[in-house]
């Protein structure tokens, strides 16, 4: 059974914008340069705006694992 969570249009636009920004950043391959090329399966993280973004990277693909809000800054 498919499950959906309807979102207000404004929230959808915000999430779409955030997703585009994350894609643009990850396309730049923000992995630390001091690591060797073989980082497959390794998890990375960064803070972007008010979010903690975690992702893993293979040779040519980045996969977002989690997007968590950052509280208390």
C-alpha positions in Angstrom: 0.0 0.0 0.0 1.4 3.4 -1.0 1.5 6.1 1.6 1.5 9.8 1.0 1.9 12.8 3.2 0.3 15.9 1.6 2.2 19.1 2.3 1.1 22.7 1.9 2.3 24.3 -1.3 4.7 26.6 0.6 6.4 23.7 2.4 6.7 21.8 -0.9 8.4 24.8 -2.5 10.8 25.1 0.5 11.7 21.4 0.3 12.2 21.6 -3.4 14.5 24.5 -3.0 16.5 22.8 -0.3 16.8 19.6 -2.4 18.1 21.7 -5.4 20.7 23.4 -3.1 21.9 20.1 -1.7 22.2 18.6 -5.2 24.2 21.6 -6.3 26.6 21.3 -3.3 27.1 17.6 -3.6 27.8 17.9 -7.3 30.9 19.8 -6.3 32.1 16.7 -4.4 32.7 18.2 -1.0 34.6 15.2 0.4 37.9 16.1 2.1 40.7 16.3 -0.5 43.2 14.5 1.8 41.2 11.3 1.6 42.2 8.8 -1.1 39.9 8.0 -4.0 38.5 4.9 -2.4 35.8 6.3 0.0 33.0 4.0 -1.1 30.6 3.3 1.7 32.0 6.0 3.9 29.6 8.5 5.5 30.2 12.2 5.3 28.4 15.2 6.8 28.1 18.9 6.6 26.1 21.8 7.8 24.1 23.6 5.2 21.9 26.5 6.3 20.1 25.2 9.4 20.4 21.5 8.5 22.9 18.7 9.1 23.3 16.8 5.8 24.8 13.3 5.9 25.7 11.4 2.7 27.7 8.6 1.4 29.8 8.7 -1.8 30.9 6.3 -4.3 33.1 7.0 -7.4 30.5 9.0 -9.2 27.4 9.1 -7.0 26.5 10.8 -3.7 23.5 9.4 -1.8 21.8 11.5 0.9 21.4 9.5 4.1 19.8 12.0 6.4 18.7 15.6 6.7 18.3 16.8 10.3 17.4 20.2 11.6 20.0 21.9 13.7 18.5 23.4 17.0 19.9 25.9 19.4 22.3 27.9 17.4 
